[in-house]
Amino acid sequence: MVPLQIKNQLVRFAPLLVVVLAAALRLFNLGYPDTLVFDETYYVKDAFSLLKYGVELQWLESADQAFVAGLTDGWLRTDPSFVVHPPLGKWLISIGILIFGQANPFGWRIVVALLGVATVWLSMVCARKIFNSQVWALVVGFLFAIDGVGIVLARTALLDQILGFFVILAFYFLLKDLGDRSKFRPWLIAMGVTLGAATAVKWSGLYFIAIFAAYRWLVSVNQNYRTHKKLEAETESSLEKRLWLMPSFVEGVKTFVLVTIPALVVYLVSWTGWFLSPYGYDRNYAEENPVTGLFAFIPSALQSFWKFHTEIYGFHANLHTQHDYASNPLTWPFMLRPTSFFWDQKDAGCFLDSADSICTSAVTALGNPLIWWGAIIASSVLVGSWFRTRDRLTSLIFVGIIAGYFPWLLLMNRTVFEFYVIAFTPWVIFILVFGLKTWFDNSPKPKRAIVLISGFLGLVSLVSVFFYPIWTGMWISYDFWRLHMWLNSWI
């Protein structure tokens, strides 16, 4: 009886232990590096500007050092800044700045870190629903907790982890709606709201709106078709196609409305500061360039808003700037060109210090190679199997990949970065774990399979321990850092 009680307690508290692990890896020494790293130079200062003025304003090019030192007077100008991402993510970053102070790197990053931890938890919750297994859900959570992409992006005040949080939350609502028979569809509306928030962080949330809504509709179409065929078999007669086509059409319209309208409302609300402030970029464009003719009835604020968005679209569509860490989306799953967020060196005083090697501190957004390369193998097997079986579960766990990854394959000429994968990392891990689960379920020797899977998880853990220093900027010898550069493209 006692062993059973212990087992039940372990099952009950194991998810909490995974969350604690994820939090520890993401919050440890979060204030380091104590400077703005990579694109933090934009988003952190924009977040402070939002707090002060409600919109993003220009900073002088030399403002970073002064900002880190706590100085802002004379550096923040009242000229509007042309920003290329919506404001919600920066508003969330500003919460930490408001609580912990403008010059505190911990404050810049804490909200993103907490959302990163929440993303691990939500991934476990979704996995529990997908696999109907607490054990495999724990494997998902554990792998996400110790993966480098999740750790680095949660420790940096960028927008991508915030986007990742909202899309996995939307996926949870999608799963809830799939099992909901309420005619009011509250979970579908919640998905729309959440995807609106995702789009209010980065426009790539639009891909998730389109794919999640399309998937939900196609599930309904498939159910209607199967019901139609079942009735034909039971009545031994041919029924009119409209009997399943019309409900499918109605479902499509309903899904579109219940997802897109809430998403649009949330997106517009996220720009409240821009609408209320006279300082926003292009805010007064329509007053100075009034529209005449058919569209003259549109309020000037919305006209200016549209003009601003056409300029943002133009920026994204024509972004072809050379960058040392730009990468082709085809290479992302292979982790061939991870982004270096931070690099510093000093003469001595680090782990494995020696007279022949200087000390290095690096932050590199590199996923655990065994997780990502293992997911490639698993996805190849699952996709091959899907063409034979049309397995529903495989279709479900690839939805996030289709929404988060496939659109980038159409934009390979743009300047893009490998760390964008954080938006679909949960589904990468779902694929890997589903591959392990499928292998285990079909193994003729389950005990042997358990040993091998446990060994794999142990090896993945050791690899994460090995790479953790270059995910968090720990001071290590240059020679030891070089041992982490398995591929020349990682340098």
Secondary structure, DSSP 8 states (H G I E B T S, - for coil): -HHHHHHHHHHHHHHHHHHHHHHHHHHTTTT-S-S--TTHHHHHHHHHHHHHHSS-EEE-TTHHHHHHTT--TTTEEEEE---SS-SHHHHHHHHHHHHH-TT-HHHHHHHHHHHHHHHHHHHHHHHHHHHS-HHHHHHHHHHHHT-HHHHHHHTS--SHHHHHHHHHHHHHHHHHHHT---TT-HHHHHHHHHHHHHHTT-TTHHHHHHHHHHHHHHHHHHHHHHHHHHHHHHHTS---THHHHHHHHHHHHHHHHHHHHHHHHHHHHHTHHHHH-TTSTTTTHHHHS---STTTTS-HHHHHHHHHHHHHHHHHHT-----TT---GGGGGGT-S-EEEEEEEESS-SBT-BTTB-EEEEEEE---HHHHHHHHHHHHHHHHHHHHH--HHHHHHTHHHHHHTGGGGG-TTS---GGGGGGTHHHHHHHHHHHHHHHHHT-S-HHHHHHHHHHHHHHHHHHHHHHHHHHHT-EEEHHHHHHH--SGGG-
